[in-house]
């Protein structure tokens, strides 16, 4: 490869680094200069493209750690308590997932994966990526791959969807039996709020820029 070809490749790489694409409508922009606490929106679909915030990394790590604790506790504490005919029974997420037998046994790993394993894996990867950034250290080994995997797992993280489904089932069962929410249900309610805060606070563009060598 000649020197001229090297210079051409570097110029093309620099030109691509100066572009940003909307994750929803794929409209491409030249990357604007955005100060902290300001936002850059997509003109077509109004999606937030860049939103740097002061100390956002530390807050994201704190929120992610809180979600991990809530998911761990929600796995074993009773989620629902059902009473009928003088009998009461409480069940946790783990007990519910292990209750399937026969052909429905295939649902056990699916429930645990979508509700517990994938959300926790995504959060652990996010913490792994952010810790060196907030310490002003070089990115962790394979940090770019870890963050890309965390983003790819986002659509499959369904802990909050599970909580909404349980709320719908609670309304249906209330006509047949006495149903009460357990500690795990309230953990999931708090978890849903924190997940929304985490996603709204995260500036993915800033994280990607921090992971550049």
C-alpha positions, 0 to 999 in steps of 0.5 A, a space after each residue: 500500500 502506498 503513502 497516498 493510499 494511506 492518506 486517503 484511507 485516513 481522510 475517509 475515516 476522519 470524514 466518517 467520524 464527523 457523521 452521526 446517524 439517527 438510530 430511528 430514521 437513519 438520517 445522517 448529520 454532520 456531528 454538531 458541537 453540543 455543550 453539556 446539559 444541551 441536546 441535539 435532536 433529529 429534525 425528522 423524528 425528534 429523537 435525541 442524538 446527543 445529550 452530554 451531562 455532567 457526571 452522567 457516568 457515575 449516575 448511570 453506574 449507580 442506577 445500574 447497580 441499583 437495578 441489579 440489586 432489585 432484580 436479585 431481590 425480586 428473584 426470590 421474594 414473593 411476587 404475588 400472593 393468592 388466597 381462596 377458600 381460606 388458603 394462601 399461597 405466595 410465589 416468586 419468579 424463580 418458583 413460577 419459572 420452575 413450575 412448568 412441566 412437560 411441553 411447557 418446560 421449555 418456558 423455564 429458561 426463556 423466562 429466566 433469560 428474558 427477565 433475569 439473565 439478559 437484563 443483568 448481563 446488559 447492566 454488568 456490561 454497562 458498568 464494565 464499560 463505564 468504570 474506566 471512563 469515569 476514572 479517566 483511564 483507558 477503555 477496558 479490554 474489549 470495551 467497544 464490543 461489550 458496549 455493542 453487545 449491551 446495546 444489542 441485548 436491549 430489545 431482549 431485556 424484558 423485566 419491565 414488560 414482565 411486570 406490566 404483564 403481571 399487572 394485567 394478570 392481577 386484574 383478571 385474577 382479582 375476580 376469582 381470588 384474593 390477590 395481593 402484591 408481594 415485595 418483589 412486585 414493588 421492586 419491579 415497580 421501582 425497577 421500571 422507573 429506574 430503567 426509564 431514568 437510565 435510558 433517558 440519562 444515557 448519551 450513547 454518542 458520548 460513550 462511543 466517543 470515550 471508547 475511541 482509541 
